[in-house]
Amino acid sequence: MKGATHGGDVYAAARESGRDVRYLLDFSASINPLGPSPAARRTIARANEWLCHYPDPACWDLRQALATFWHRSPEEFLIGNGSTELIHLLPEALQIRHLLVMGPTFSEYASAMVRVGGQTSSVMAARADGYRPPLEQVLVAPDVSIDAVLLCNPNSPTGQACDAAEVRALARQTARHGQWCIVDETFAEYCEQVSIVPEDLPARTIVLRSFTKFYGLPGLRVGYVVANPRIITRIKSQQPPWSVNMLAQRAAQAALQDSRHSRRSLRFMEQERARLVNGLERLPGCSLFPSAANFLLMELPARLKAARVVSLLRRQGLLIRDCSQVPGLNDRSIRLAVRSRADNDRLVRSLSEIVGRSGA
Ligand SMILES: Cc1ncc(COP(=O)(O)O)c(C=O)c1O
C-alpha cells in the first residue's frame, strides 16, 4: 500500500545521523535556494515588538498587501498556517465528500479527505506525456458523481504546468456541474503566466498559494486562499483563531513587496535549473521530466531503486525525495530540488558515483 510522506524533515534526518541540521543539504523540500528576501529577514529581526500581543486575527495588513499585489479586493483572501492548513479546511467548509485529483500529485489533498471520511479518486497523468496533468481527460469525460476537482499547477512532484486558459476552461466546466474547482498554485511563482489569479475567477473556483516555496519561508507557515468573498467566509468559519502568527504575517508582507529579490530569485532559478538539468542528463540510464518549478522529477536506471539511492545519499548528508510511494509513479522515481550551484554540483557528483557503481 502506497503511503503519504513529505520531504523536508531535516530534524528527523539530523537526529538519525547525529549531524547538525546546518550540515544537511535538503533537496527533498523545494525551497528558494536564495532564501527569504532580505526585507523579510530584517522584519523577522524585529520580532520582539510582536511577541507580547496576540497576532492580528484578520491578517489585515497582509491581506491589504495581497490585494494591492494582485489588484483584487482584500475580502477575496484568507491567510492560513501554510497552505496545508487551508487544504485541510476545504472539505468541511465546502462540504466536499468526493474529490477528484489529477495524479501523481501531492498527498495532502487525499489526507484532508480521509479526515472527513470522504473519498478521493484520481485521473493519472501518463509517463509518455512527461506526466503532464491529464486535464483533457477530465474535460472530455466529466464525472458528475464528484463534488470537487483539484489541479496542482504546476504539479508536484512531476513539475509540468497547464496553461491558464486550460485551467479556466476546467473551472468553467466544473462550475456548470455545480462542482468546486481547487487550483493549488503553490509553485506558480516560478511560471506566473499559468496562474489564474490575475483575472476574474470563475464561480466556485478556489486558488491556493504559499509563502513556503518561492518566498523561502517554510518555517513560518504562511499560505493563502484566493476566492469569492462568500467562499472565503465559509472557509474562515472552519479556521481556529490566531492560526497565523505575527512574525509570519509581517515577514510574508515584506517578502511579497520585495520585488527585487523576487526578480533575482526567478533569474537564478531559470539559469540554475537548466545547469542542473544539463548535469543530470549526463547520468547514464536516468530520465528527467520537464519542470516549470524549482524541482525536477527524475527516474533512476532500471537496476536502481529510489529507496536505495535515498538512503545512500542520506548517509552523505544529502536529502532527496523518494517518490516511489507516490501513487502513479514507479519505484525508481525521485524528486530533486534545485539548490545553489555548489550544492547542485555536489549532488550530481554523488549521484554520478552511485549510478556508476550500479553499472547502469
Ligand atoms: C503542491 C503543494 N501544495 C501545498 C503544499 C503545502 O505547503 P505549505 O503548507 O508549506 O504552504 C506543498 C508542500 O510541500 C506542496 O508541495
Ligand as a Chemical Component Dictionary entry (heavy atoms), coordinates in Angstrom:
data_LIG
# 
_chem_comp.id                   LIG 
_chem_comp.type                 NON-POLYMER 
_chem_comp.pdbx_formal_charge   0 
_chem_comp.three_letter_code    LIG 
# 
loop_
_chem_comp_atom.comp_id 
_chem_comp_atom.atom_id 
_chem_comp_atom.alt_atom_id 
_chem_comp_atom.type_symbol 
_chem_comp_atom.charge 
_chem_comp_atom.model_Cartn_x 
_chem_comp_atom.model_Cartn_y 
_chem_comp_atom.model_Cartn_z 
_chem_comp_atom.pdbx_ordinal 
LIG C1 C1 C 0 1.881 21.073 -4.068 1  
LIG C2 C2 C 0 1.940 21.526 -2.659 2  
LIG N1 N1 N 0 0.904 22.203 -2.136 3  
LIG C3 C3 C 0 0.923 22.638 -0.870 4  
LIG C4 C4 C 0 1.997 22.384 -0.047 5  
LIG C5 C5 C 0 1.963 22.865 1.366  6  
LIG O1 O1 O 0 2.802 23.954 1.538  7  
LIG P1 P1 P 0 2.732 24.899 2.790  8  
LIG O2 O2 O 0 1.768 24.308 3.773  9  
LIG O3 O3 O 0 4.091 24.978 3.326  10 
LIG O4 O4 O 0 2.205 26.223 2.278  11 
LIG C6 C6 C 0 3.099 21.685 -0.534 12 
LIG C7 C7 C 0 4.244 21.377 0.326  13 
LIG O5 O5 O 0 5.104 20.610 0.054  14 
LIG C8 C8 C 0 3.072 21.244 -1.880 15 
LIG O6 O6 O 0 4.101 20.575 -2.398 16 
# 
loop_
_chem_comp_bond.comp_id 
_chem_comp_bond.atom_id_1 
_chem_comp_bond.atom_id_2 
_chem_comp_bond.value_order 
_chem_comp_bond.pdbx_ordinal 
LIG C1 C2 SING 1  
LIG C2 N1 SING 2  
LIG C2 C8 DOUB 3  
LIG N1 C3 DOUB 4  
LIG C3 C4 SING 5  
LIG C4 C5 SING 6  
LIG C4 C6 DOUB 7  
LIG C5 O1 SING 8  
LIG O1 P1 SING 9  
LIG P1 O2 DOUB 10 
LIG P1 O3 SING 11 
LIG P1 O4 SING 12 
LIG C6 C7 SING 13 
LIG C6 C8 SING 14 
LIG C7 O5 DOUB 15 
LIG C8 O6 SING 16 
# 
